[in-house]
């Protein structure tokens, strides 16, 4: 497939014009470094210029940095730290890993609670560190990511420094259209759509991406682990985006693929009174498949072992907006996860 011109969109009030199709940096954790570098370069060769990673995505930052050294691209990465000192250290680490002297967009990762928001906004909080990094010419803009649209909306309302929000957004998880996205348009804040293919749960990935690009977002960042996936998504982004009647109907049908046993990763089930990581356990098989059994390793076994503390008290079910039978699901997920780990030769420590 030859290089094509992917349309660009301005990322909110920043000075960044980004390709409306970006590259999500999680799946390249699960392949070899050689394969990852080749895949990232192929995406760049085909016109993708926005690459998103995170401090916690294993070797993702390094692999993207190696692949794109000497090329022109927009770097976006994230930190899960909240305090000024820790956030500033993550910025310096990201610059080294990505082989850059400047990162265009640096984001707070997984900011899902009002407590997290208060911490990053407080004196000696993360925003202070990123403003320092801006002043020193290390980063260009500040963004925020999370799985709870209502918390991201409060972040947009309270902090003018945020030029973008990154949120799960797809044919099922479209609640951001109710308040968050209109608010972002009003405040000139960019919207980065993560998980446009539902974490890999939709049968028609290309159509799921097409639906997403039809919405009032800035850039969609599907994770891609194969050249065929890159080519399919680039083909979608450079073709006619208008949905046909048949495609709209297929999008409606795809909604049924996230059924009454599929975790949407909102995190409302946490915290468990007994310390069980219900939200992680429900998606553990998917995570292992996406990032690789070796990368998960003992962390996966630690999560599985935590199920012993589940008393089926029902607290998680009461908080789940989707009424999922969580205790039942986490036990089923644990069986699948153990099988995946053992098949990959990963044994508990």
C-alpha positions in Angstrom: 0.0 0.0 0.0 1.5 3.4 -1.0 1.7 6.4 1.2 -1.5 8.5 1.2 -2.5 11.8 2.7 -4.5 11.2 5.9 -6.7 14.3 6.7 -5.6 16.4 9.7 -7.5 18.1 12.4 -6.4 20.8 14.9 -6.1 19.4 18.4 -8.2 21.8 20.3 -6.5 25.1 21.3 -3.1 23.7 20.7 -1.0 24.5 17.6 -1.0 20.9 16.6 -2.5 19.6 13.4 -2.7 15.8 13.8 -3.8 13.1 11.4 -7.3 12.0 12.4 -6.1 8.5 12.5 -3.4 7.9 15.1 -1.5 4.9 16.4 -2.3 3.4 19.8 0.9 2.1 21.4 -0.3 -0.8 23.5 -0.3 -3.8 21.1 3.4 -3.4 20.1 4.2 -4.6 23.6 3.1 -8.1 22.6 5.4 -8.6 19.6 9.2 -8.6 19.2 11.1 -5.4 19.1 12.0 -6.0 15.4 8.3 -6.5 14.5 7.2 -3.5 16.5 9.7 -1.2 14.9 8.8 -2.4 11.4 5.1 -2.0 12.2 5.5 1.6 13.5 7.6 2.6 10.5 5.0 1.1 8.2 2.3 3.1 9.9 4.4 6.2 9.4 5.2 5.3 5.8 1.5 5.1 5.1 0.8 8.6 6.5 0.1 8.3 10.2 1.7 11.1 12.1 0.2 10.9 15.6 1.7 8.2 17.9 0.4 7.7 21.4 2.1 5.7 24.2 2.5 5.7 28.0 5.1 5.3 30.7 3.4 2.1 31.8 3.2 0.5 28.3 6.3 -1.6 28.8 8.8 -1.0 25.9 6.2 0.9 23.8 7.9 4.4 24.2 11.3 3.0 23.4 10.1 1.1 20.4 8.2 4.0 18.9 11.2 6.2 19.6 13.6 3.9 17.8 11.3 3.4 14.9 10.7 7.1 14.2 14.0 8.6 15.1 14.9 11.2 12.5 11.3 11.3 11.2 8.6 14.0 11.6 5.8 12.9 13.9 3.7 14.1 16.8 4.6 12.4 20.1 2.0 11.8 22.8 2.6 9.9 25.9 1.4 9.8 29.5 2.2 9.4 33.2 0.2 7.7 36.0 2.1 9.8 38.5 0.3 12.7 40.2 2.8 14.7 42.2 5.1 17.3 40.7 8.4 15.5 41.4 7.3 12.1 40.1 5.6 13.6 37.0 8.7 15.6 36.1 10.9 12.5 36.4 8.5 10.7 34.0 8.8 13.5 31.5 12.6 13.2 31.5 12.4 9.4 31.2 9.9 9.6 28.3 12.3 12.0 26.4 15.1 9.5 26.8 13.0 6.5 25.8 11.4 8.2 22.8 14.8 9.7 21.7 13.3 13.2 21.6 14.2 16.5 23.0 10.6 17.6 22.8 7.2 15.8 23.3 4.3 17.6 21.7 1.6 16.3 24.0 2.1 15.0 27.6 -0.9 13.6 29.4 -2.1 12.5 32.8 -2.9 8.9 32.4 -6.0 7.2 33.9 -7.3 10.2 35.8 -10.6 8.6 36.9 -11.4 10.2 40.2 -12.0 13.6 41.6 -9.3 12.9 44.1 -6.8 12.4 41.3 -7.9 15.6 39.7 -7.5 17.5 43.0 -4.0 16.1 43.4 -2.7 17.1 40.0 -4.2 20.6 40.3 -2.9 21.2 43.8 0.3 23.0 44.7 3.2 20.6 44.1 0.8 18.6 41.8 1.4 17.2 38.4 0.2 20.2 36.5 2.8 22.3 38.2 5.5 19.9 36.9 4.2 19.9 33.3 4.0 23.7 33.3 7.7 23.7 34.4 8.5 21.2 31.6 6.7 23.5 29.1 8.7 26.5 30.3 11.9 24.5 29.8 11.0 23.4 26.3 10.6 19.8 27.1 6.9 19.4 26.2 4.4 21.4 24.2 0.9 20.8 25.6 -0.8 19.1 28.4 -3.7 16.6 28.1 -5.7 14.3 30.3 -7.0 10.8 29.8 -9.5 8.6 31.7 -12.4 6.2 31.5 -15.0 8.4 33.3 -16.4 11.2 31.1 -17.8 13.0 34.0 -14.4 13.4 35.7 -12.8 14.5 32.4 -15.6 17.1 32.0 -14.7 18.5 35.4 -11.0 18.5 34.4 -11.8 20.5 31.3 -13.9 23.0 33.4 -11.3 23.5 36.0 -8.0 23.6 34.1 -7.5 25.7 31.0 -4.0 24.1 30.5 -5.7 20.9 29.2 -5.8 21.0 25.4 -7.1 17.5 25.0 -9.0 14.7 26.6 -8.5 11.0 25.8 -11.5 8.8 26.5 -12.9 5.4 25.4 -15.2 6.1 22.5 -16.9 3.7 20.1 -20.3 2.5 18.9 -21.1 1.2 22.4 -19.2 3.6 24.6 -20.6 6.7 23.2 -21.9 8.5 26.3 -19.2 11.2 25.9 -21.5 12.6 23.2 -24.0 13.6 25.9 -21.8 16.1 27.8 -18.0 15.7 27.5 -17.7 16.2 23.7 -20.0 19.2 23.5 -18.1 20.7 26.4 -14.8 20.1 24.7 -16.1 21.8 21.5 -17.3 24.7 23.6 -13.9 25.1 25.3 -11.9 24.2 22.2 -10.4 21.1 23.7 -9.4 18.2 21.4 -10.9 14.7 21.8 -8.7 11.7 21.4 -10.8 8.5 21.0 -9.1 5.5 22.5 -10.5 1.9 22.1 -12.5 2.8 18.9 -12.7 -1.0 18.3 -13.9 -1.7 21.8 -10.5 -3.2 22.9 -10.7 -5.6 20.0 -14.2 -6.8 20.8 -15.9 -5.7 17.6 -16.1 -8.1 14.6 -15.8 -5.3 12.0 -12.8 -3.3 13.1 -12.7 -1.1 10.0 -16.3 -0.1 10.3 -15.9 0.6 14.0 -13.0 3.0 13.1 -15.1 4.6 10.3 -18.0 5.2 12.7 -15.6 6.8 15.2 -14.1 9.1 12.6 -17.6 10.3 11.7 -18.1 11.7 15.2 -17.0 15.1 16.5 -13.6 13.9 17.7 -10.1 15.0 16.7 -8.2 11.7 16.4 -8.9 8.0 16.8 -6.1 5.8 18.1 -6.8 2.2 17.5 -4.1 -0.3 18.7 -2.5 -2.1 15.7 -0.4 -5.2 15.9 -0.2 -6.2 12.3 0.5 -4.5 9.0 -2.9 -5.6 7.7 -4.6 -3.7 10.6 -2.6 -0.6 9.8 -3.5 -0.8 6.1 -7.2 -1.4 6.8 -7.4 1.6 9.1 -5.5 3.9 6.8 -7.8 2.8 4.0 -10.8 3.8 6.1 -9.3 7.2 7.0 -8.5 8.1 3.4 -11.7 6.9 1.8 -15.3 8.3 1.8 -16.3 8.5 5.5 -20.0 8.7 4.8 -21.8 5.8 6.4 -24.2 3.9 4.1 -27.5 2.8 5.4 -26.2 -0.8 5.5 -23.1 0.3 7.5 -25.2 2.2 10.0 -27.3 -0.9 10.5 -24.2 -3.0 10.9 -22.9 -0.5 13.6 -26.2 -1.0 15.4 -25.7 -4.8 15.2 -22.2 -4.6 16.5 -23.5 -3.0 19.7 -24.8 -6.5 20.6 -21.2 -7.8 20.6 -20.6 -6.1 23.9 -23.1 -8.2 25.8 -24.3 -8.4 29.4 -21.0 -10.1 30.4 -18.6 -7.6 28.8 -16.6 -5.3 31.0 -16.6 -1.7 29.7 -13.5 -0.8 31.8 -15.3 2.1 33.6 -13.9 1.1 37.0 -17.0 1.8 38.9 -16.8 -1.6 40.6 -13.7 -0.5 42.5 -12.5 -0.4 45.2 -13.5 -3.8 46.4 -13.8 -4.0 50.2 -11.6 -7.1 50.1 -9.0 -5.7 47.8 -9.9 -7.8 44.7 -9.0 -6.0 41.5 -12.3 -6.8 39.8 -11.9 -4.4 36.9 -8.5 -5.8 35.9 -9.6 -9.4 36.4 -12.6 -9.1 34.1 -10.4 -7.9 31.2 -7.3 -9.9 32.0 -7.5 -12.4 29.1 -7.9 -9.6 26.7 -5.0 -7.7 28.2 -2.8 -10.8 28.0 -3.6 -11.3 24.4 -2.9 -7.7 23.6 0.3 -7.0 25.5 1.6 -10.6 25.7 1.8 -13.2 28.5 5.5 -12.6 29.1 4.9 -8.8 29.6 2.1 -9.6 32.2 3.9 -12.4 33.9 3.7 -12.4 37.7 1.4 -9.4 37.7 -1.3 -11.6 36.1 -0.8 -14.3 38.6 -1.0 -11.8 41.5 -4.3 -10.6 40.2 -5.6 -14.1 39.8 -4.5 -15.0 43.4 -6.5 -12.1 44.7 -9.7 -13.8 43.8 -9.3 -15.9 47.0 -10.4 -12.8 48.9 -13.7 -12.5 47.0 -16.6 -13.1 49.4 -19.3 -12.4 46.8 -20.5 -9.6 49.0 -22.2 -8.0 45.9 -20.7 -4.5 46.4 -19.2 -4.5 42.9 -22.5 -5.6 41.3 -24.3 -2.8 43.1 -21.9 -0.2 41.7 -21.7 -1.6 38.2 -23.8 0.5 35.8 -24.1 -2.5 33.4 -25.3 -5.0 36.1 -22.6 -7.5 35.3 -22.3 -10.6 37.4 -18.8 -9.6 38.4 -17.8 -12.4 40.9 -18.8 -15.0 38.3 -17.0 -13.2 35.5 -13.7 -12.8 37.3 -13.6 -16.5 38.1 -14.2 -17.4 34.5 -11.6 -14.9 33.4 -9.1 -16.3 35.8 -9.4 -19.8 34.2 -8.9 -18.4 30.7 -6.0 -16.2 31.9 -4.2 -19.1 33.5 -4.6 -21.2 30.4 -3.1 -18.3 28.2 -0.2 -17.9 30.6 0.6 -21.6 30.7 0.3 -22.0 27.0 2.9 -19.2 26.7 5.2 -21.0 29.1 4.8 -18.3 31.8 4.7 -19.9 35.3 4.1 -18.2 38.6 7.2 -17.1 40.5 
